[in-house]
């Protein structure tokens, strides 16, 4: 039993998703007030030939993989071949994503990001995916590791969100982590990317120490990217415990009229 307190610091509850879909973009857009009626396209059997052929023609490189896969498993499977051939690894997941993995010493970041923009421009209309994701990695066969230079190329929200409304009314909207990517920059006045959960908390606290009026929106990427997709229950638990130790620091930096909300995106 948990003893009652006279003046609780907060409240908790459970909410039901209203959008039709279950992925990062759908979840974050719904948090910001934009509901999705039609789920984004997914590719459980990989991308059709005409998409891959157009991507290869526009990038000048052949594609490795083209199937749903775990990001770490696919590096073990194809990382060495990628380093030998210089061809990017293209894969998807249960989410609506077109992911491109490349070793930073084989395909430089600028080139990888350009490939992602090419894919983003292609994957619209009937072939629309929610996000194109750059997945750079480093290391040698047997010890590959993804880096913090990931970038998400999202669709633009098709209606205004609460972020746009805040910005349009002269408020500041600060984004930490991949928030700016998920909203394709719409409604954001200032942003910072992060390398992991603890960096995300650090950047959030830096913003909390500033004197501003508006919205601060943070995504802690490790929960999903490192543990959720990999079904790593123990790792997820440890990440929650690590974050839990930082909550007092977050609360200490709130001003008297601030409201802080902790929630899952999907």
C-alpha positions in Angstrom: 0.0 0.0 0.0 1.1 3.6 -0.7 0.3 6.0 2.0 -1.8 9.1 1.1 -0.2 12.5 1.2 -1.9 15.8 2.0 -0.4 17.8 -0.9 0.6 15.5 -3.8 3.1 16.8 -6.3 1.2 15.4 -9.3 -1.3 13.0 -10.7 -1.2 9.9 -13.0 -3.6 8.3 -15.4 -3.9 6.2 -18.6 -5.2 7.5 -21.9 -6.5 5.7 -25.0 -4.9 6.5 -28.4 -7.4 8.2 -30.8 -5.4 8.0 -34.0 -5.3 5.1 -36.4 -1.7 4.0 -36.2 1.0 3.1 -33.8 4.3 4.7 -34.5 6.5 7.6 -33.5 5.0 10.2 -35.9 1.4 9.2 -35.2 2.0 9.3 -31.4 3.8 12.7 -31.3 1.4 14.3 -33.7 -1.5 13.2 -31.5 0.2 14.6 -28.4 0.3 17.9 -30.2 -3.4 17.7 -31.1 -3.2 16.3 -34.7 -5.1 13.0 -35.2 -4.4 10.5 -38.0 -7.4 8.8 -39.6 -5.4 6.7 -42.1 -2.4 4.8 -40.9 0.9 5.4 -42.7 2.1 2.8 -45.2 4.2 -0.1 -43.8 6.2 -2.6 -45.8 6.3 -6.0 -44.0 7.7 -7.7 -47.1 10.2 -4.9 -47.9 9.9 -2.1 -50.5 8.6 -2.9 -54.0 11.1 -3.2 -56.8 10.1 0.1 -58.4 10.9 2.0 -55.3 14.3 0.4 -54.8 15.1 0.8 -58.5 14.3 4.5 -58.5 16.4 5.0 -55.3 19.3 3.1 -56.8 19.1 5.2 -60.0 19.0 8.5 -58.1 21.8 7.7 -55.6 24.0 5.7 -58.0 24.3 2.9 -55.5 22.9 -0.6 -55.2 20.9 -1.5 -52.1 21.6 -4.2 -49.6 18.9 -5.9 -47.5 15.4 -4.4 -48.3 13.5 -6.2 -45.6 12.1 -5.6 -42.1 15.0 -6.0 -39.6 16.4 -5.1 -36.3 18.9 -2.3 -36.7 21.6 -4.0 -34.7 21.0 -7.5 -36.2 21.2 -6.1 -39.7 24.6 -4.6 -39.0 25.9 -8.0 -37.9 24.4 -9.6 -41.0 25.4 -7.1 -43.7 27.8 -4.6 -42.1 30.9 -6.2 -43.5 29.4 -6.5 -47.0 28.5 -2.9 -46.8 32.1 -1.9 -46.0 33.4 -4.1 -48.9 30.9 -2.8 -51.5 30.1 0.7 -50.3 26.4 0.0 -50.9 23.9 1.3 -48.3 21.8 -1.0 -46.1 18.1 -0.2 -46.6 15.6 -1.8 -44.3 12.2 -1.1 -42.6 10.4 -2.2 -39.4 6.9 -2.5 -38.1 6.7 1.3 -38.2 6.3 3.3 -41.4 10.0 3.9 -42.0 12.6 3.7 -44.7 15.9 3.4 -42.9 19.3 3.7 -44.4 22.3 2.4 -42.5 25.9 3.3 -43.5 29.3 3.2 -41.9 30.5 6.8 -41.4 33.9 6.0 -42.9 32.4 4.4 -46.0 29.5 6.8 -46.7 30.2 10.2 -45.1 27.3 11.8 -43.1 26.6 14.5 -45.7 26.2 11.8 -48.4 24.0 9.7 -46.2 21.8 12.6 -45.3 21.5 13.5 -49.0 20.4 9.9 -49.7 17.8 10.3 -47.0 16.5 13.5 -48.6 16.3 11.7 -52.0 14.2 8.9 -50.4 12.0 11.5 -48.5 11.2 13.2 -51.8 10.4 9.9 -53.4 8.2 8.4 -50.7 5.1 10.6 -51.0 1.6 10.1 -52.3 0.7 6.4 -52.7 4.1 5.4 -51.4 4.1 7.7 -48.5 6.1 6.7 -45.4 6.0 8.6 -42.1 9.8 8.8 -41.8 13.1 8.3 -43.6 15.8 7.7 -41.1 19.6 8.0 -41.4 21.3 5.2 -39.3 25.0 5.9 -39.3 27.4 3.5 -37.5 31.1 3.0 -36.8 33.4 0.2 -35.8 34.6 -3.1 -37.3 32.9 -6.4 -38.1 31.9 -7.9 -34.8 31.8 -4.6 -33.0 29.7 -2.3 -35.0 27.9 0.5 -33.1 25.3 3.0 -34.2 26.2 6.6 -33.5 24.3 9.7 -32.3 24.3 11.2 -35.8 20.9 9.7 -36.6 18.5 12.0 -38.5 14.8 11.6 -39.0 13.2 13.0 -42.2 9.5 13.2 -41.4 6.4 14.3 -43.3 5.2 17.8 -42.5 2.1 17.8 -40.3 -0.9 18.3 -42.6 -2.7 20.6 -40.2 -1.6 23.0 -37.5 -0.6 21.5 -34.1 -0.5 23.1 -30.7 3.1 23.9 -31.4 2.1 26.0 -34.4 -0.6 27.7 -32.3 1.9 28.6 -29.6 4.5 29.9 -32.0 1.9 31.9 -33.9 0.9 33.6 -30.7 4.4 34.7 -29.9 5.3 31.9 -27.5 8.6 30.0 -27.7 8.6 26.3 -28.7 11.8 24.6 -27.8 12.5 21.0 -29.0 14.9 18.5 -27.5 16.0 15.3 -29.3 14.2 14.2 -32.4 11.1 16.4 -31.9 12.2 18.9 -34.5 12.6 16.0 -37.0 9.2 14.4 -36.2 7.4 17.7 -36.9 9.8 18.6 -39.8 10.6 21.8 -38.0 6.9 23.0 -38.0 6.0 25.1 -35.0 9.5 25.0 -33.5 11.4 28.1 -32.6 14.6 26.5 -31.2 15.9 23.0 -31.1 18.8 20.8 -30.1 19.6 17.2 -31.0 20.8 14.8 -28.4 23.0 11.7 -28.2 21.1 9.7 -25.6 18.6 9.8 -22.8 20.8 11.5 -20.2 21.9 14.1 -22.7 18.2 14.7 -23.4 17.6 15.4 -19.7 20.7 17.6 -19.6 19.5 19.7 -22.5 16.0 19.9 -21.0 17.4 21.2 -17.8 19.4 23.8 -19.6 16.2 25.1 -21.2 14.3 25.0 -17.9 16.9 27.3 -16.4 16.1 29.9 -19.1 13.4 32.5 -18.6 10.9 31.9 -21.4 7.2 31.4 -21.9 5.9 28.6 -24.1 6.4 24.9 -24.6 9.4 22.7 -24.1 9.0 19.3 -25.8 11.6 16.6 -25.2 11.9 13.1 -26.7 14.2 10.6 -24.9 15.2 8.4 -27.8 16.8 5.5 -26.0 13.6 4.0 -24.6 12.3 3.2 -28.1 15.5 3.0 -30.2 17.7 0.9 -27.9 15.2 -1.1 -25.9 11.6 -0.9 -27.2 12.2 -2.2 -30.7 14.6 -4.8 -29.4 12.1 -6.1 -26.8 14.9 -5.6 -24.2 12.9 -5.6 -21.0 15.9 -5.5 -18.7 17.5 -2.7 -20.6 14.2 -0.7 -20.6 13.9 -1.2 -16.9 17.4 0.1 -16.3 16.8 3.1 -18.5 13.6 4.0 -16.5 15.6 3.7 -13.3 18.3 6.0 -14.7 15.7 8.5 -15.8 14.0 8.2 -12.4 17.1 9.4 -10.6 17.0 12.6 -12.7 13.3 13.5 -12.0 14.1 15.4 -8.8 16.5 17.6 -10.8 13.9 18.3 -13.3 11.3 19.2 -10.7 13.8 21.5 -8.9 14.2 23.5 -12.0 10.5 24.1 -12.5 9.1 27.6 -11.9 6.0 28.0 -9.8 3.6 28.2 -12.8 5.3 25.4 -14.9 3.5 22.2 -15.7 5.6 19.1 -16.5 4.0 16.0 -18.1 5.7 12.6 -18.5 4.1 10.3 -21.1 4.7 7.7 -23.8 4.3 8.6 -27.4 2.9 5.2 -28.5 
